[in-house]
């Protein structure tokens, strides 16, 4: 990566810790038989922030540095990678020890407190305090065609070897209109997005004109994470929720769902999608 550009080899995620072979009993037309199958790995990760327990998540134990940075940024604890003085991850015990350069009482009260705010003057939405602080309204001029939407979702499915083995992971990718740039996988759909966010922070990657391709449902939490990352478009093969659509409209994000075959639904800001 040079001058804010993502090279083609930034594409793949590290899948080595994402799947394990385990014994199973399989039934098919020939009856029962003992065999092995790939299963997605799930582990707890507890973040200790300035010596105090901050949060515990269950995740796929790959790209844990990116996950930690992305989670802290998504929760409004940091805005830049250099706000972290040190990070030590012990994947065996499942702890990530984070020291901030400027320790402050940005604790659980600020993260979990509900906040009702006016979004762009159009409607009133429910946020957590950290969402209102970290979500960004997109003014991206990026545009893409229907064919590019379909191609980016297909590339997303092809990007994770662990997903193909297990079928038990969510995938998220940062894209340009023409290609997939960076892909991450996790058992948790939010974690996959946080891993993308963390990589962008660590490498100072540009995201204003980026497109997020996503394997799961477009919920309000997903749209908010896309807004925090700074992207202008989110693509999914799945359905949105009503609050996700309202948030996407208010935050200037083009939300595209049911991208399947040669069809799709555009739920907000359709000016970015061309035939």
PLY file of the C-alpha trace (Angstrom):
ply
format ascii 1.0
element vertex 275
property float x
property float y
property float z
element edge 274
property int vertex1
property int vertex2
end_header
0.00 0.00 0.00
1.45 3.35 -1.09
-0.02 6.84 -0.89
-3.33 5.59 0.40
-3.77 3.02 -2.38
-4.63 -0.62 -1.75
-2.60 -3.15 -3.70
-4.22 -6.27 -5.14
-2.45 -8.47 -2.56
-4.34 -6.76 0.28
-7.31 -8.82 -0.90
-7.18 -11.96 1.20
-7.75 -12.38 4.89
-5.69 -14.71 7.07
-7.92 -17.80 7.28
-5.51 -20.14 9.09
-7.22 -19.77 12.48
-10.78 -19.55 11.18
-11.60 -23.26 10.69
-10.71 -26.63 12.18
-11.42 -30.20 11.12
-13.57 -32.15 13.57
-15.08 -35.65 13.61
-18.70 -35.89 12.47
-21.19 -38.61 11.62
-22.63 -37.90 8.18
-25.83 -39.33 6.75
-26.54 -39.55 3.01
-28.21 -42.01 0.63
-25.67 -44.68 1.59
-26.44 -44.37 5.31
-24.36 -43.19 8.28
-20.58 -42.95 8.15
-17.86 -41.42 10.29
-15.84 -38.67 8.63
-14.38 -35.22 9.26
-15.67 -31.79 8.37
-14.45 -28.21 8.60
-16.08 -26.19 11.42
-15.79 -22.45 12.02
-13.71 -21.59 15.09
-15.34 -19.52 17.84
-13.36 -18.01 20.72
-13.95 -15.28 23.33
-11.84 -12.12 23.25
-11.86 -9.78 26.24
-10.59 -6.24 25.73
-8.84 -4.74 28.76
-8.79 -0.97 28.29
-6.22 0.85 30.44
-6.24 -2.08 32.86
-10.02 -2.38 33.20
-12.30 -4.90 31.52
-14.12 -3.07 28.74
-15.90 -5.69 26.63
-15.94 -9.38 25.76
-16.93 -10.61 22.32
-17.02 -14.00 20.67
-15.20 -14.03 17.37
-13.16 -15.93 14.83
-9.59 -15.73 16.18
-7.99 -14.24 13.09
-7.04 -10.61 12.41
-7.45 -9.86 16.13
-5.38 -6.67 16.02
-7.66 -5.28 13.32
-10.74 -6.41 15.23
-9.59 -4.65 18.40
-8.80 -1.37 16.65
-12.02 -1.48 14.63
-14.15 -2.29 17.67
-12.67 0.55 19.72
-13.17 3.00 16.86
-16.71 1.78 16.26
-17.48 2.26 19.95
-16.18 5.83 19.81
-13.17 5.18 22.05
-10.59 6.10 19.39
-10.69 7.93 16.07
-7.16 7.17 14.87
-4.79 4.26 15.30
-2.13 6.46 16.90
-4.40 7.06 19.89
-3.43 3.56 21.04
-0.11 3.56 22.91
0.21 -0.22 23.03
-1.75 -3.35 22.21
-0.84 -6.85 23.39
-3.00 -9.78 22.27
-2.84 -13.23 23.83
-4.97 -15.45 21.57
-4.54 -18.46 23.88
-6.04 -16.81 26.97
-8.30 -14.59 24.84
-7.21 -11.17 26.09
-6.37 -7.95 24.25
-4.64 -5.45 26.54
-4.96 -1.88 25.27
-3.26 1.21 26.65
-4.45 4.56 25.33
-2.10 7.51 24.93
-4.62 9.69 26.75
-6.51 7.45 29.17
-9.95 8.76 29.94
-13.18 7.59 31.47
-14.72 6.58 28.16
-16.30 3.62 29.89
-19.37 1.50 29.47
-21.82 4.28 30.43
-20.88 6.29 27.35
-20.99 3.20 25.14
-24.38 1.88 26.25
-26.36 5.04 27.03
-29.33 5.64 24.72
-29.51 8.96 22.87
-32.34 10.39 20.76
-31.06 12.76 18.11
-32.14 14.56 14.98
-30.41 13.15 11.93
-29.97 15.72 9.14
-33.17 17.37 10.29
-35.26 14.75 8.52
-36.25 12.34 11.25
-35.57 11.37 14.82
-33.55 8.21 15.27
-32.43 6.21 18.27
-28.66 6.02 18.66
-26.31 5.04 21.39
-24.11 7.93 22.44
-21.10 6.45 20.64
-23.14 6.07 17.43
-24.11 9.74 17.42
-20.47 10.66 18.00
-18.83 8.38 15.43
-21.31 7.97 12.53
-20.51 10.13 9.50
-22.90 11.38 6.82
-21.66 10.36 3.39
-21.23 12.85 0.56
-19.38 10.38 -1.67
-19.79 10.89 -5.44
-19.02 7.22 -6.14
-21.26 5.48 -8.69
-21.44 1.90 -9.92
-23.49 -0.17 -12.33
-25.86 -3.02 -11.58
-23.32 -5.42 -13.09
-20.60 -4.07 -10.80
-22.87 -4.64 -7.78
-23.41 -8.26 -8.81
-19.71 -8.82 -9.53
-18.58 -7.39 -6.18
-20.96 -9.71 -4.28
-19.69 -12.69 -6.27
-16.09 -11.76 -5.47
-17.03 -11.47 -1.81
-18.24 -15.07 -1.78
-15.00 -16.21 -3.44
-12.69 -14.26 -1.10
-12.81 -16.49 1.99
-11.48 -20.03 1.88
-12.75 -20.59 5.43
-16.28 -19.61 4.40
-16.21 -22.09 1.52
-15.03 -24.81 3.89
-17.46 -24.19 6.75
-20.41 -22.14 5.50
-20.39 -20.70 9.03
-18.84 -17.26 8.61
-19.96 -13.78 7.64
-17.91 -11.92 5.05
-17.34 -8.20 4.53
-15.22 -6.45 1.94
-14.09 -2.99 0.99
-14.44 -2.43 -2.74
-14.02 0.08 -5.52
-16.57 -0.01 -8.34
-14.18 -2.18 -10.36
-12.74 -4.65 -7.85
-12.74 -6.08 -4.37
-9.92 -4.50 -2.36
-9.93 -5.99 1.13
-11.93 -8.87 2.61
-12.42 -10.12 6.16
-14.43 -12.97 7.71
-15.81 -13.75 11.15
-18.56 -15.75 12.83
-20.04 -12.37 13.84
-21.22 -10.05 11.10
-20.33 -6.99 13.20
-16.85 -8.39 13.82
-16.20 -8.79 10.10
-16.98 -5.10 9.61
-14.83 -4.10 12.58
-11.90 -6.02 11.09
-12.26 -3.98 7.90
-12.44 -0.78 9.94
-9.37 -1.74 11.94
-7.31 -2.46 8.81
-8.31 0.90 7.35
-7.22 2.67 10.55
-3.91 0.82 10.79
-3.02 1.44 7.14
-4.68 4.86 6.84
-6.69 3.60 3.87
-9.13 5.98 2.15
-12.80 5.05 2.58
-14.88 8.05 1.45
-15.49 6.62 -2.03
-15.41 3.00 -0.91
-18.16 0.40 -1.25
-18.86 -2.18 1.44
-19.98 -5.63 0.25
-21.59 -7.65 3.03
-22.92 -11.18 3.36
-25.54 -10.62 6.04
-28.79 -8.80 6.69
-28.66 -5.00 6.52
-29.62 -4.11 10.09
-29.39 -0.68 11.69
-26.15 -1.71 13.42
-24.61 -2.68 10.08
-25.58 0.63 8.45
-24.14 2.53 11.42
-20.86 0.63 11.13
-20.72 1.47 7.41
-21.29 5.13 8.33
-18.53 5.02 10.94
-16.18 3.48 8.40
-17.05 6.35 6.06
-18.25 4.41 2.99
-21.04 5.67 0.76
-22.53 2.38 -0.51
-23.34 -0.96 1.13
-24.27 -4.06 -0.91
-25.87 -7.24 0.42
-27.56 -10.37 -0.89
-29.93 -10.18 2.08
-32.79 -8.00 3.26
-32.72 -4.70 5.15
-34.73 -3.64 8.19
-36.91 -0.54 8.34
-34.59 1.28 10.74
-31.59 0.41 8.56
-33.30 2.01 5.55
-34.21 5.13 7.55
-30.67 5.48 8.85
-29.18 4.96 5.38
-31.41 7.70 4.00
-30.49 10.11 6.79
-26.77 9.31 6.66
-26.41 9.65 2.88
-25.65 5.95 2.35
-26.86 3.98 -0.67
-28.22 0.70 0.73
-28.63 -2.09 -1.83
-30.17 -5.44 -0.88
-31.22 -8.69 -2.52
-28.33 -8.52 -5.00
-29.02 -11.81 -6.71
-28.52 -12.82 -10.31
-29.20 -9.72 -12.38
-31.61 -8.06 -9.92
-31.32 -5.91 -6.81
-33.28 -3.45 -4.66
-32.00 0.06 -3.93
-33.49 1.34 -0.68
-31.82 4.74 -0.35
-29.95 7.30 -2.47
-30.40 5.44 -5.79
-28.45 8.10 -7.74
-25.25 6.11 -7.14
-26.51 3.00 -8.99
-26.59 3.08 -12.80
-28.00 0.55 -15.25
0 1
1 2
2 3
3 4
4 5
5 6
6 7
7 8
8 9
9 10
10 11
11 12
12 13
13 14
14 15
15 16
16 17
17 18
18 19
19 20
20 21
21 22
22 23
23 24
24 25
25 26
26 27
27 28
28 29
29 30
30 31
31 32
32 33
33 34
34 35
35 36
36 37
37 38
38 39
39 40
40 41
41 42
42 43
43 44
44 45
45 46
46 47
47 48
48 49
49 50
50 51
51 52
52 53
53 54
54 55
55 56
56 57
57 58
58 59
59 60
60 61
61 62
62 63
63 64
64 65
65 66
66 67
67 68
68 69
69 70
70 71
71 72
72 73
73 74
74 75
75 76
76 77
77 78
78 79
79 80
80 81
81 82
82 83
83 84
84 85
85 86
86 87
87 88
88 89
89 90
90 91
91 92
92 93
93 94
94 95
95 96
96 97
97 98
98 99
99 100
100 101
101 102
102 103
103 104
104 105
105 106
106 107
107 108
108 109
109 110
110 111
111 112
112 113
113 114
114 115
115 116
116 117
117 118
118 119
119 120
120 121
121 122
122 123
123 124
124 125
125 126
126 127
127 128
128 129
129 130
130 131
131 132
132 133
133 134
134 135
135 136
136 137
137 138
138 139
139 140
140 141
141 142
142 143
143 144
144 145
145 146
146 147
147 148
148 149
149 150
150 151
151 152
152 153
153 154
154 155
155 156
156 157
157 158
158 159
159 160
160 161
161 162
162 163
163 164
164 165
165 166
166 167
167 168
168 169
169 170
170 171
171 172
172 173
173 174
174 175
175 176
176 177
177 178
178 179
179 180
180 181
181 182
182 183
183 184
184 185
185 186
186 187
187 188
188 189
189 190
190 191
191 192
192 193
193 194
194 195
195 196
196 197
197 198
198 199
199 200
200 201
201 202
202 203
203 204
204 205
205 206
206 207
207 208
208 209
209 210
210 211
211 212
212 213
213 214
214 215
215 216
216 217
217 218
218 219
219 220
220 221
221 222
222 223
223 224
224 225
225 226
226 227
227 228
228 229
229 230
230 231
231 232
232 233
233 234
234 235
235 236
236 237
237 238
238 239
239 240
240 241
241 242
242 243
243 244
244 245
245 246
246 247
247 248
248 249
249 250
250 251
251 252
252 253
253 254
254 255
255 256
256 257
257 258
258 259
259 260
260 261
261 262
262 263
263 264
264 265
265 266
266 267
267 268
268 269
269 270
270 271
271 272
272 273
273 274
